[in-house]
Amino acid sequence: MSACTTVAVDLAKKVFQVAGEDALGQVKFEDRIKSREAFQVFLHKLPERVTVLVETGPGAQAWARLLQIQGNPVRILPAQLVAKHRCGPKNDHNDAFAILRAGRDSTISAVPVKSPAALAMQALHRARQGYIRRRTAVGNQMRGLLLEHGVALAQGEMAISQLVPRILADVTQPLPDLLRELIAELLGEWSQLGERVNVLTGRLETAAKESEIARRLMTVRGVGPIIATALLAKQTEPERFANARQFAAYFGLVPNQHSSGDKIRLGKMCKHGDAYLRSLAIQGAHAVLRQIRSDSQQPDDQRLQRWISRLGRKEAAVRLANRNLRILWVLLQNDQTYRRWPGNGPEVAMSH
């Protein structure tokens, strides 16, 4: 280890594959550590000059914070990009060397090391999104089971919350008793999941009100407490992006490219980066577009109306989400708020 300047670790729950290289990229050390306690002792013995490389995954943030506390530089590399540097079959040995090779790739940006508060906020978002997915699945299951017996439900929560209890209470509906009992149980589960979603939404709204940065972010139309807290939990470090355009592209809100030579071919949205935050940004943009009045004289509204007429509502929402992320990049780097000027003045302004 005395000759090593960089150490790559393939993390797991109890087994850790370690490989180290010197400043010239020559592998000088390799080991397999078979307990968490032994791995922690190994990390404490590392010289402060040694950079540690890990890939994203369970436990990466906790080990990265430990290394930062003891003074070691640490980089968390995206797992999907590390996989492109793997040679041979997937195993711990090859994964550790893939991390070393990915660490030499200057085009790979490290994932920020998050604070415990940011990870707790991220956990709220993940739990909430999990409840939403399960609730949607239960609702679709009820629709499918009822449709098999000739009962068709419209899309939306209102159809389930209002029509399903009426259908269960209607004795004229051709539903077997076993199915009525099952649908009643599924409806109860669906309602409970909705209550859990509301509880977590309330916690995120409270956290957004208590955060000065989140309150400033929410001055942008289409950005509410869910998007603001999700962006803060991600800790994207906007200063590492050269401009707002790169920040928006980081979330995949740009066209995919299949270009060669003088031919520029732009395809559909590339969908790179954080799918959760990207979907939230597009949902917020759709909410803005639904509220636009056709007779509005506001410059912002007129621009959005032009986008809708020329591109369609979905593409206009993606364009608005991209624009909002560019504005958020500016707000994250200063103490300004976003303000729209009415009338014939400038369309937007940043104010203190």
Secondary structure, 3 states (H helix, E strand, C coil): CCCCCEEEEECCCCCEEEEEECCCCCEEEEEEECCHHHHHHHHHCCCCCCEEEEECCCCHHHHHHHHHHCCCCEEEECHHHHHHHCCCCCCHHHHHHHHHHHHHCCCCCCECCCCHHHHHHHHHHHHHHHHHHHHHHHHHHHHHHHHCCCCCCCCCHHHHHHHHHHHHHCCCCCCCHHHHHHHHHHHHHHHHHHHHHHHHHHHHHHHHHHCHHHHHHCCCCCCCHHHHHHHHHHCCCHHHCCCHHHHHHHCCCCEEECCECCECCEEEECCCCCHHHHHHHHHHHHHHHHCCCCCCCCHHHHHHHHHHHHHCHHHHHHHHHHHHHHHHHHHCCCCCEEEECCCCCCCEEEEC
